[in-house]
Each structure stands twice: as C-alpha cells, then as structure tokens.
Amino acid sequence: IGVIVLVAVVAAVALAVFLQNRSDNSPESRIRASIGTFVQGLADGDLETLRASTCGSLADFYSSVDPVEFDSIHDLAVQEGSIPVVTSVDRIQITDSTAIAQVTAHTTRSPADVTDRTFDLALVGDEWKVCSE
C-alpha cells in the first residue's frame, strides 16, 4: 500500500507540474507577457524593446524614429506623467493569429484615473506582438 500511495503522490505532483508548465506557456500567458514587455519598454524608454515587441504601424513608427528624437519624446512623456501603467489584463480574445486584450490602466501622473484600454496583438512567428493600443 505504501508503494501505491507513493506512486499516486508522484503522479499527482508530475501532473501538477505538467499543467503548471502548460498554463505558463498558454497563448493567454504569452499575450500577458508581451503586453508587460511592451509597457515596460515604454516606461524605460527602451527603443530596442519597443521595436522587438511591436508589429504593424506601431513597429513602423519605432523602427523609423531617430533614437535621439525618441529619447526626447520619452523624456517629455515622463515629465508629463503620460506613461501608461497596466494594472491588470482583464480579458483576452484570440482569433487565429490575432488577439484583443482589454486592460485596466492609468498614467503615471494620475493613478486614481483608472481606465479600460485595449491592445491589439498579432502572432508573428511564435511571438505575440503589440500592434496598437
């Protein structure tokens, strides 16, 4: 009986680890991570991260903007407190290789002024990228 209990415990732990790893790599988890990467890139003024984490017209903008000009734009956004802070990703709707994520956010200037925003994402290769917000 002790062996049977031990095997059952090991099987339960293995199943839990498998399900945890599977859920961590789910499309929803990957979309949440992509939004987090993008928003952190905005907060940090990290142009390379923004270039790597976007697609469509947003990627076109970040790939064409001069790094010195971008630093000025970012500095102004920091001074004005207009950098978005995403407090939660509330709903994700996936259709084939596109997704829309509804988030709760506020700006650094107005933490009490919470609004709903949406992010459009696309699956590019095996990576979800923010196409617009």
DSSP file (Angstrom, degrees, kcal/mol; ACC not computed):
  #  RESIDUE AA STRUCTURE BP1 BP2  ACC     N-H-->O    O-->H-N    N-H-->O    O-->H-N    TCO  KAPPA ALPHA  PHI   PSI    X-CA   Y-CA   Z-CA
    1    1 A I     >        0   0    0      0, 0.0     4,-2.4     0, 0.0     5,-0.2   0.000 360.0 360.0 360.0 -38.6    0.0    0.0    0.0
    2    2 A G  H  >  +     0   0    0      1,-0.2     4,-2.3     2,-0.2     5,-0.1   0.874 360.0  50.0 -60.1 -38.3    2.9    2.4    0.8
    3    3 A V  H  > S+     0   0    0      2,-0.2     4,-2.7     1,-0.2    -1,-0.2   0.897 109.5  50.9 -67.3 -40.5    4.2    2.0   -2.8
    4    4 A I  H  > S+     0   0    0      2,-0.2     4,-2.3     1,-0.2    -2,-0.2   0.912 111.4  47.6 -63.7 -42.5    0.8    2.7   -4.3
    5    5 A V  H  X S+     0   0    0     -4,-2.4     4,-2.5     2,-0.2    -2,-0.2   0.922 112.3  49.9 -63.8 -43.8    0.5    5.8   -2.2
    6    6 A L  H  X S+     0   0    0     -4,-2.3     4,-2.6     1,-0.2    -2,-0.2   0.914 111.4  48.3 -61.7 -43.7    4.0    7.0   -3.2
    7    7 A V  H  X S+     0   0    0     -4,-2.7     4,-2.6     2,-0.2    -1,-0.2   0.902 111.7  50.3 -63.5 -40.9    3.3    6.3   -6.9
    8    8 A A  H  X S+     0   0    0     -4,-2.3     4,-2.4     2,-0.2    -2,-0.2   0.903 111.6  47.9 -64.2 -41.2    0.0    8.2   -6.6
    9    9 A V  H  X S+     0   0    0     -4,-2.5     4,-2.5     2,-0.2     5,-0.2   0.934 112.8  47.9 -65.4 -45.8    1.7   11.2   -5.0
   10   10 A V  H  X S+     0   0    0     -4,-2.6     4,-2.5     1,-0.2    -2,-0.2   0.907 112.7  49.3 -61.5 -41.9    4.5   11.2   -7.6
   11   11 A A  H  X S+     0   0    0     -4,-2.6     4,-2.5     2,-0.2    -1,-0.2   0.904 111.1  49.5 -64.6 -41.2    1.9   11.1  -10.4
   12   12 A A  H  X S+     0   0    0     -4,-2.4     4,-2.4     2,-0.2    -2,-0.2   0.910 112.4  47.3 -64.8 -41.7   -0.1   13.9   -8.8
   13   13 A V  H  X S+     0   0    0     -4,-2.5     4,-2.5     2,-0.2     5,-0.2   0.920 112.4  49.6 -65.3 -43.6    3.0   16.1   -8.5
   14   14 A A  H  X S+     0   0    0     -4,-2.5     4,-2.4     1,-0.2    -2,-0.2   0.906 111.7  48.8 -62.3 -41.5    4.1   15.3  -12.1
   15   15 A L  H  X S+     0   0    0     -4,-2.5     4,-2.8     2,-0.2     5,-0.2   0.915 111.0  50.0 -64.6 -42.9    0.6   16.2  -13.3
   16   16 A A  H  X S+     0   0    0     -4,-2.4     4,-2.4     2,-0.2    -2,-0.2   0.910 112.3  47.2 -62.4 -42.9    0.5   19.4  -11.4
   17   17 A V  H  X S+     0   0    0     -4,-2.5     4,-2.7     2,-0.2     5,-0.2   0.912 112.4  50.2 -65.0 -42.5    4.0   20.4  -12.8
   18   18 A F  H  X S+     0   0    0     -4,-2.4     4,-2.4    -5,-0.2    -2,-0.2   0.938 113.1  45.1 -60.6 -47.8    2.9   19.5  -16.3
   19   19 A L  H  X S+     0   0    0     -4,-2.8     4,-2.6     2,-0.2    -2,-0.2   0.882 112.8  51.3 -65.8 -37.7   -0.3   21.6  -16.0
   20   20 A Q  H  X S+     0   0    0     -4,-2.4     4,-2.1    -5,-0.2    -2,-0.2   0.938 112.4  45.5 -63.8 -46.8    1.6   24.5  -14.5
   21   21 A N  H  X S+     0   0    0     -4,-2.7     4,-0.9     1,-0.2    -2,-0.2   0.884 113.4  50.9 -64.2 -37.6    4.2   24.5  -17.3
   22   22 A R  H >< S+     0   0    0     -4,-2.4     3,-0.5    -5,-0.2    -2,-0.2   0.916 111.1  46.7 -66.5 -42.8    1.4   24.2  -19.9
   23   23 A S  H >< S+     0   0    0     -4,-2.6     3,-1.2     1,-0.2     6,-0.3   0.840 106.9  58.3 -70.0 -31.0   -0.6   27.1  -18.5
   24   24 A D  H 3< S+     0   0    0     -4,-2.1    -1,-0.2     1,-0.3    -2,-0.2   0.755 111.3  42.7 -67.6 -22.5    2.6   29.2  -18.2
   25   25 A N  T << S+     0   0    0     -4,-0.9    -1,-0.3    -3,-0.5    -2,-0.2   0.214  87.6 125.7-107.0  13.1    3.1   28.8  -22.0
   26   26 A S  S <> S-     0   0    0     -3,-1.2     4,-2.5     1,-0.1     5,-0.2  -0.286  76.1-110.7 -67.3 157.5   -0.6   29.2  -22.9
   27   27 A P  H  > S+     0   0    0      0, 0.0     4,-2.5     0, 0.0     5,-0.2   0.897 120.1  54.0 -55.7 -39.4   -1.4   31.9  -25.5
   28   28 A E  H  > S+     0   0    0      2,-0.2     4,-2.5     1,-0.2     5,-0.2   0.921 109.2  46.9 -61.9 -44.2   -3.0   34.0  -22.8
   29   29 A S  H  > S+     0   0    0     -6,-0.3     4,-2.2     1,-0.2    -1,-0.2   0.894 113.1  49.3 -63.9 -40.3    0.1   33.9  -20.6
   30   30 A R  H  X S+     0   0    0     -4,-2.5     4,-2.1     2,-0.2    -2,-0.2   0.872 110.6  50.4 -68.4 -35.9    2.3   34.7  -23.6
   31   31 A I  H  X S+     0   0    0     -4,-2.5     4,-2.5    -5,-0.2     5,-0.2   0.927 110.0  50.2 -66.0 -44.9    0.0   37.6  -24.5
   32   32 A R  H  X S+     0   0    0     -4,-2.5     4,-2.4     1,-0.2    -2,-0.2   0.913 111.5  49.0 -58.0 -43.1    0.1   38.9  -20.9
   33   33 A A  H  X S+     0   0    0     -4,-2.2     4,-2.5     2,-0.2    -1,-0.2   0.890 109.7  51.8 -65.0 -39.2    3.9   38.7  -21.0
   34   34 A S  H  X S+     0   0    0     -4,-2.1     4,-2.4     2,-0.2    -2,-0.2   0.907 110.2  47.9 -65.0 -41.8    4.0   40.6  -24.4
   35   35 A I  H  X S+     0   0    0     -4,-2.5     4,-2.8     2,-0.2     5,-0.3   0.925 112.0  50.8 -63.5 -43.3    1.9   43.4  -23.0
   36   36 A G  H  X S+     0   0    0     -4,-2.4     4,-2.3    -5,-0.2    -2,-0.2   0.904 110.4  48.8 -60.4 -42.6    4.1   43.6  -20.0
   37   37 A T  H  X S+     0   0    0     -4,-2.5     4,-2.2     2,-0.2    -1,-0.2   0.922 113.2  47.4 -62.9 -44.9    7.2   43.7  -22.1
   38   38 A F  H  X S+     0   0    0     -4,-2.4     4,-2.1     2,-0.2    -2,-0.2   0.943 113.6  46.1 -62.8 -49.2    5.8   46.5  -24.3
   39   39 A V  H  X S+     0   0    0     -4,-2.8     4,-2.5     1,-0.2    -1,-0.2   0.881 112.6  50.9 -64.8 -38.0    4.6   48.6  -21.3
   40   40 A Q  H  X S+     0   0    0     -4,-2.3     4,-2.7    -5,-0.3    -1,-0.2   0.886 107.8  53.7 -66.1 -37.3    7.9   48.2  -19.5
   41   41 A G  H  X>S+     0   0    0     -4,-2.2     5,-2.2     2,-0.2     4,-1.2   0.893 109.4  48.5 -61.9 -39.8    9.7   49.3  -22.7
   42   42 A L  H  <5S+     0   0    0     -4,-2.1     3,-0.3     2,-0.2    -2,-0.2   0.940 112.8  47.5 -62.5 -47.2    7.5   52.4  -22.7
   43   43 A A  H  <5S+     0   0    0     -4,-2.5    -2,-0.2     1,-0.2    -1,-0.2   0.891 118.0  41.1 -62.6 -40.3    8.3   53.1  -19.1
   44   44 A D  H  <5S-     0   0    0     -4,-2.7    -1,-0.2    -5,-0.2    -2,-0.2   0.627 104.6-125.1 -83.1 -13.9   12.0   52.5  -19.5
   45   45 A G  T  <5 +     0   0    0     -4,-1.2     2,-1.2    -3,-0.3    -3,-0.2   0.856  50.5 164.5  68.3  34.3   12.2   54.4  -22.9
   46   46 A D     >< -     0   0    0     -5,-2.2     4,-2.2    -6,-0.2    -1,-0.2  -0.705  17.3-177.7 -91.9  92.6   13.8   51.2  -24.3
   47   47 A L  H  > S+     0   0    0     -2,-1.2     4,-2.5     1,-0.2    -1,-0.2   0.860  79.8  55.0 -61.1 -38.8   13.5   51.7  -28.0
   48   48 A E  H  > S+     0   0    0      2,-0.2     4,-2.1     1,-0.2    -1,-0.2   0.905 109.1  47.7 -63.7 -40.6   15.0   48.3  -28.9
   49   49 A T  H  > S+     0   0    0      2,-0.2     4,-1.8     1,-0.2    -1,-0.2   0.911 112.0  50.0 -65.0 -42.0   12.4   46.5  -26.7
   50   50 A L  H  < S+     0   0    0     -4,-2.2     4,-0.4     1,-0.2    -2,-0.2   0.885 110.8  49.5 -64.7 -38.3    9.7   48.5  -28.3
   51   51 A R  H >< S+     0   0    0     -4,-2.5     3,-0.6     1,-0.2    -1,-0.2   0.898 115.1  44.2 -65.0 -39.5   11.0   47.7  -31.8
   52   52 A A  H 3< S+     0   0    0     -4,-2.1    -2,-0.2     1,-0.2    -1,-0.2   0.734 114.4  48.3 -78.3 -22.7   11.2   44.0  -30.9
   53   53 A S  T 3< S+     0   0    0     -4,-1.8    77,-2.5    -5,-0.1     2,-0.3   0.316 102.2  71.4-104.7   8.9    7.8   43.8  -29.2
   54   54 A T  B <   -a  130   0A   0     -3,-0.6     2,-0.3    -4,-0.4    77,-0.2  -0.774  51.3-172.6-123.9 166.8    5.6   45.6  -31.8
   55   55 A C    >>  +     0   0    0     75,-1.8     4,-0.9    -2,-0.3     3,-0.9  -0.906  51.0  18.3-145.6 172.9    4.1   45.0  -35.2
   56   56 A G  H 3> S-     0   0    0     -2,-0.3     4,-2.2     1,-0.2     3,-0.2  -0.265 123.6 -14.7  64.4-145.8    2.2   46.9  -37.9
   57   57 A S  H 3> S+     0   0    0      1,-0.2     4,-2.3     2,-0.2    -1,-0.2   0.799 137.1  57.9 -65.3 -28.8    2.2   50.7  -37.8
   58   58 A L  H <> S+     0   0    0     -3,-0.9     4,-2.4    73,-0.8    -1,-0.2   0.927 108.6  45.3 -65.8 -43.7    3.5   50.7  -34.3
   59   59 A A  H  X S+     0   0    0     -4,-0.9     4,-2.5     2,-0.2     5,-0.2   0.885 110.2  55.4 -65.5 -38.3    6.6   48.8  -35.4
   60   60 A D  H  X S+     0   0    0     -4,-2.2     4,-1.5     2,-0.2    -2,-0.2   0.927 109.3  47.4 -59.3 -44.3    6.9   51.1  -38.4
   61   61 A F  H  X S+     0   0    0     -4,-2.3     4,-1.9     1,-0.2     3,-0.4   0.961 114.4  44.7 -61.7 -51.9    7.0   54.1  -36.0
   62   62 A Y  H  < S+     0   0    0     -4,-2.4    -1,-0.2     1,-0.2    -2,-0.2   0.825 113.7  50.5 -66.1 -30.3    9.5   52.6  -33.6
   63   63 A S  H  < S+     0   0    0     -4,-2.5    -1,-0.2    -5,-0.2    -2,-0.2   0.784 117.0  40.0 -77.1 -24.7   11.8   51.3  -36.4
   64   64 A S  H  < S+     0   0    0     -4,-1.5    -2,-0.2    -3,-0.4     2,-0.2   0.669  89.5 102.1 -98.2 -16.5   11.8   54.7  -38.2
   65   65 A V  S  < S-     0   0    0     -4,-1.9    -4,-0.0    -5,-0.2     3,-0.0  -0.457  78.4-114.7 -72.4 137.2   12.1   57.1  -35.2
   66   66 A D     >  -     0   0    0     -2,-0.2     4,-3.0     1,-0.1     5,-0.2  -0.512  20.8-129.6 -67.4 132.4   15.5   58.6  -34.6
   67   67 A P  H  > S+     0   0    0      0, 0.0     4,-2.2     0, 0.0    -1,-0.1   0.849 108.5  50.2 -55.0 -37.2   16.9   57.3  -31.2
   68   68 A V  H  > S+     0   0    0      2,-0.2     4,-1.7     1,-0.2     5,-0.1   0.920 112.2  47.2 -67.9 -42.5   17.7   60.9  -30.1
   69   69 A E  H  > S+     0   0    0      1,-0.2     4,-2.4     2,-0.2    -1,-0.2   0.904 110.9  52.6 -63.5 -40.7   14.3   62.1  -31.1
   70   70 A F  H  X S+     0   0    0     -4,-3.0     4,-3.1     1,-0.2     5,-0.2   0.911 105.3  54.2 -62.4 -41.7   12.7   59.1  -29.3
   71   71 A D  H  X S+     0   0    0     -4,-2.2     4,-2.6    -5,-0.2    -1,-0.2   0.903 109.9  48.2 -58.2 -40.5   14.7   60.0  -26.1
   72   72 A S  H  X S+     0   0    0     -4,-1.7     4,-2.2     2,-0.2    -2,-0.2   0.913 111.9  48.8 -65.2 -43.3   13.3   63.5  -26.3
   73   73 A I  H  X S+     0   0    0     -4,-2.4     4,-2.3     2,-0.2    -2,-0.2   0.930 113.7  47.0 -61.4 -45.5    9.7   62.1  -26.7
   74   74 A H  H  X S+     0   0    0     -4,-3.1     4,-2.5     2,-0.2    -2,-0.2   0.918 109.9  52.3 -64.4 -43.9   10.2   59.7  -23.8
   75   75 A D  H  X S+     0   0    0     -4,-2.6     4,-2.5    -5,-0.2    -1,-0.2   0.911 111.0  48.2 -58.1 -42.8   11.6   62.4  -21.6
   76   76 A L  H  X S+     0   0    0     -4,-2.2     4,-2.6     2,-0.2    -1,-0.2   0.911 110.2  51.3 -64.1 -43.0    8.6   64.6  -22.3
   77   77 A A  H  X>S+     0   0    0     -4,-2.3     5,-2.3     2,-0.2     4,-0.9   0.886 110.8  48.9 -62.2 -38.9    6.2   61.7  -21.6
   78   78 A V  H ><5S+     0   0    0     -4,-2.5     3,-0.5     2,-0.2    -2,-0.2   0.937 112.1  48.3 -65.0 -46.3    7.9   61.1  -18.3
   79   79 A Q  H 3<5S+     0   0    0     -4,-2.5    -2,-0.2     1,-0.2    -1,-0.2   0.888 114.9  45.1 -61.2 -39.8    7.8   64.8  -17.4
   80   80 A E  H 3<5S-     0   0    0     -4,-2.6    -1,-0.2    -5,-0.2    -2,-0.2   0.618 107.7-127.0 -79.5 -12.7    4.1   65.0  -18.3
   81   81 A G  T <<5 +     0   0    0     -4,-0.9    28,-2.5    -3,-0.5    29,-0.4   0.816  67.3 133.6  71.3  30.3    3.3   61.7  -16.5
   82   82 A S      < +     0   0    0     -5,-2.3    -4,-0.2    -6,-0.2    -5,-0.1   0.333  25.0 119.8 -97.8   7.8    1.7   60.2  -19.6
   83   83 A I        -     0   0    0     -6,-0.5    25,-1.6    -5,-0.1    26,-0.2  -0.583  66.4-122.6 -71.2 127.8    3.4   56.8  -19.5
   84   84 A P  E     -B  107   0A   0      0, 0.0     2,-0.5     0, 0.0    23,-0.2  -0.458  19.7-159.3 -74.9 145.4    0.7   54.1  -19.1
   85   85 A V  E     -B  106   0A   0     21,-3.4    21,-1.9    -2,-0.1     2,-0.6  -0.988   8.9-149.7-121.6 118.1    0.7   51.7  -16.2
   86   86 A V  E     +B  105   0A   0     -2,-0.5    19,-0.3    19,-0.2     3,-0.1  -0.792  16.2 179.3 -90.3 119.5   -1.2   48.5  -16.8
   87   87 A T  E     -     0   0A   0     17,-2.5     2,-0.3    -2,-0.6    18,-0.2   0.724  66.3  -1.3 -92.9 -23.9   -2.6   47.2  -13.5
   88   88 A S  E     -B  104   0A   0     16,-1.4    16,-2.6     0, 0.0     2,-0.7  -0.972  53.3-134.0-162.0 150.1   -4.4   44.2  -14.9
   89   89 A V  E     +B  103   0A   0     -2,-0.3    14,-0.3    14,-0.2     3,-0.1  -0.942  32.3 178.5-102.7 111.4   -5.1   42.3  -18.1
   90   90 A D  E     +     0   0A   0     12,-2.1     2,-0.3    -2,-0.7    13,-0.2   0.833  55.8   8.2 -91.5 -35.3   -8.8   41.6  -17.7
   91   91 A R  E     -B  102   0A   0     11,-1.7    11,-3.0     2,-0.0     2,-0.4  -0.993  54.5-165.2-152.2 140.4   -9.9   39.8  -20.8
   92   92 A I  E     -B  101   0A   0     -2,-0.3     2,-0.5     9,-0.2     9,-0.2  -0.995   2.4-168.7-129.1 128.6   -8.2   38.3  -23.9
   93   93 A Q  E     -B  100   0A   0      7,-2.7     7,-2.2    -2,-0.4     2,-0.5  -0.973   9.9-165.6-118.0 119.4  -10.0   37.3  -27.1
   94   94 A I  E     +B   99   0A   0     -2,-0.5     2,-0.4     5,-0.2     5,-0.2  -0.892  11.5 178.8-109.1 131.0   -7.9   35.3  -29.5
   95   95 A T  E >   -B   98   0A   0      3,-2.9     3,-2.2    -2,-0.5     2,-0.3  -0.932  63.8 -62.9-130.9 107.8   -8.9   34.7  -33.1
   96   96 A D  T 3  S-     0   0    0     -2,-0.4    -1,-0.0     1,-0.3     0, 0.0  -0.351 121.8 -10.4  53.5-110.5   -6.5   32.6  -35.1
   97   97 A S  T 3  S+     0   0    0     -2,-0.3    26,-3.1    -3,-0.1     2,-0.3   0.124 125.5  73.5-108.8  21.4   -3.2   34.7  -35.1
   98   98 A T  E <   -BC  95 122A   0     -3,-2.2    -3,-2.9    24,-0.2     2,-0.3  -0.923  55.8-174.6-128.5 158.9   -4.7   37.9  -33.7
   99   99 A A  E     -BC  94 121A   0     22,-2.3    22,-3.0    -2,-0.3     2,-0.4  -0.993  17.0-151.5-149.1 152.8   -5.8   38.9  -30.2
  100  100 A I  E     -BC  93 120A   0     -7,-2.2    -7,-2.7    -2,-0.3     2,-0.5  -0.999  16.9-165.9-123.6 128.1   -7.5   41.8  -28.4
  101  101 A A  E     -BC  92 119A   0     18,-2.7    18,-2.4    -2,-0.4     2,-0.5  -0.961   9.3-151.1-117.7 127.7   -6.7   42.3  -24.8
  102  102 A Q  E     -BC  91 118A   0    -11,-3.0   -12,-2.1    -2,-0.5   -11,-1.7  -0.852  25.1-179.7 -95.4 129.6   -8.7   44.5  -22.5
  103  103 A V  E     -BC  89 117A   0     14,-3.2    14,-2.5    -2,-0.5     2,-0.5  -0.856  30.2-127.1-126.5 159.6   -6.6   46.0  -19.7
  104  104 A T  E     +BC  88 116A   0    -16,-2.6   -17,-2.5    -2,-0.3   -16,-1.4  -0.935  45.7 159.3-102.9 130.8   -7.1   48.3  -16.7
  105  105 A A  E     -BC  86 115A   0     10,-2.9    10,-3.1    -2,-0.5     2,-0.3  -0.927  25.3-173.8-147.3 166.2   -4.6   51.1  -16.8
  106  106 A H  E     -B   85   0A   0    -21,-1.9   -21,-3.4    -2,-0.3     2,-0.2  -0.937  32.3-103.2-150.7 169.9   -3.7   54.6  -15.6
  107  107 A T  E     -B   84   0A   0      3,-0.6     3,-0.2     6,-0.3   -25,-0.2  -0.588  30.8-113.2 -94.2 163.0   -1.0   57.1  -16.3
  108  108 A T  S    S+     0   0    0    -25,-1.6   -26,-0.2     1,-0.2   -27,-0.1   0.814 118.5  52.7 -63.8 -28.3    1.9   57.8  -14.0
  109  109 A R  S    S+     0   0    0    -28,-2.5    -1,-0.2     1,-0.2   -27,-0.1   0.846 118.7  31.9 -73.9 -34.6    0.5   61.2  -13.5
  110  110 A S    >   +     0   0    0    -29,-0.4     3,-1.5    -3,-0.2    -3,-0.6  -0.617  58.7 164.6-130.0  71.9   -3.0   60.1  -12.5
  111  111 A P  T 3  S+     0   0    0      0, 0.0    -1,-0.1     0, 0.0    -2,-0.1   0.776  81.7  55.0 -60.2 -25.6   -3.0   56.7  -10.7
  112  112 A A  T 3  S+     0   0    0      1,-0.2     2,-1.5     2,-0.0    -2,-0.0   0.658  88.6  81.6 -81.6 -14.6   -6.6   57.3   -9.5
  113  113 A D    <   +     0   0    0     -3,-1.5    -6,-0.3    -6,-0.2     2,-0.3  -0.601  68.6 179.9 -91.9  75.9   -7.8   57.9  -13.0
  114  114 A V        +     0   0    0     -2,-1.5     2,-0.3    -8,-0.1    -8,-0.2  -0.604   1.5 175.4 -84.0 134.5   -8.2   54.3  -14.0
  115  115 A T  E     -C  105   0A   0    -10,-3.1   -10,-2.9    -2,-0.3     2,-0.4  -0.916  32.1-113.3-133.9 160.8   -9.5   53.5  -17.5
  116  116 A D  E     +C  104   0A   0     -2,-0.3     2,-0.3   -12,-0.2   -12,-0.2  -0.804  38.4 176.4 -90.9 136.5  -10.1   50.4  -19.7
  117  117 A R  E     -C  103   0A   0    -14,-2.5   -14,-3.2    -2,-0.4     2,-0.4  -0.914  18.7-138.4-132.7 161.7   -7.8   50.2  -22.7
  118  118 A T  E     -C  102   0A   0     15,-0.5     2,-0.4    -2,-0.3   -16,-0.2  -0.948   6.3-157.3-122.6 147.7   -7.4   47.6  -25.4
  119  119 A F  E     -C  101   0A   0    -18,-2.4   -18,-2.7    -2,-0.4     2,-0.5  -0.983   9.5-147.9-118.4 131.9   -4.3   46.2  -27.0
  120  120 A D  E     -CD 100 132A   0     12,-2.5    11,-3.4    -2,-0.4    12,-1.3  -0.863  24.2-177.3 -95.3 133.2   -4.4   44.6  -30.5
  121  121 A L  E     -CD  99 130A   0    -22,-3.0   -22,-2.3    -2,-0.5     2,-0.4  -0.905  14.0-160.2-129.3 157.5   -1.8   41.9  -30.8
  122  122 A A  E     -CD  98 129A   0      7,-2.2     7,-2.6    -2,-0.3     2,-0.8  -0.994  25.2-120.1-136.4 145.0   -0.7   39.6  -33.6
  123  123 A L  E     - D   0 128A   0    -26,-3.1     2,-0.6    -2,-0.4     5,-0.2  -0.766  31.3-174.7 -84.1 112.3    1.2   36.3  -33.6
  124  124 A V  E >   - D   0 127A   0      3,-3.2     3,-2.0    -2,-0.8     2,-0.6  -0.935  66.3 -41.9-112.3 110.3    4.4   36.9  -35.5
  125  125 A G  T 3  S-     0   0    0     -2,-0.6    -2,-0.0     1,-0.2     3,-0.0  -0.616 124.7 -30.9  67.0-118.5    6.2   33.7  -35.9
  126  126 A D  T 3  S+     0   0    0     -2,-0.6     2,-0.4     2,-0.0    -1,-0.2   0.131 123.6  89.7-114.5  19.2    5.8   32.2  -32.4
  127  127 A E  E <   - D   0 124A   0     -3,-2.0    -3,-3.2   -93,-0.0     2,-0.4  -0.957  69.7-133.8-123.4 132.6    5.7   35.5  -30.6
  128  128 A W  E     - D   0 123A   0     -2,-0.4     2,-0.4    -5,-0.2    -5,-0.2  -0.693  29.7-170.4 -79.7 131.8    2.8   37.7  -29.7
  129  129 A K  E     - D   0 122A   0     -7,-2.6    -7,-2.2    -2,-0.4     2,-0.5  -0.945  26.0-114.7-126.6 147.4    3.4   41.4  -30.5
  130  130 A V  E     +aD  54 121A   0    -77,-2.5   -75,-1.8    -2,-0.4    -9,-0.3  -0.672  29.3 177.9 -79.5 124.1    1.5   44.6  -29.8
  131  131 A C  E     -     0   0A   0    -11,-3.4   -73,-0.8    -2,-0.5     2,-0.3   0.763  65.4 -21.4 -98.9 -31.4    0.2   46.2  -33.0
  132  132 A S  E       D   0 120A   0    -12,-1.3   -12,-2.5   -75,-0.1    -1,-0.4  -0.970 360.0 360.0-165.2 166.1   -1.6   49.1  -31.4
  133  133 A E              0   0    0     -2,-0.3   -15,-0.5   -14,-0.2    -1,-0.1   0.316 360.0 360.0-135.2 360.0   -3.1   50.2  -28.2
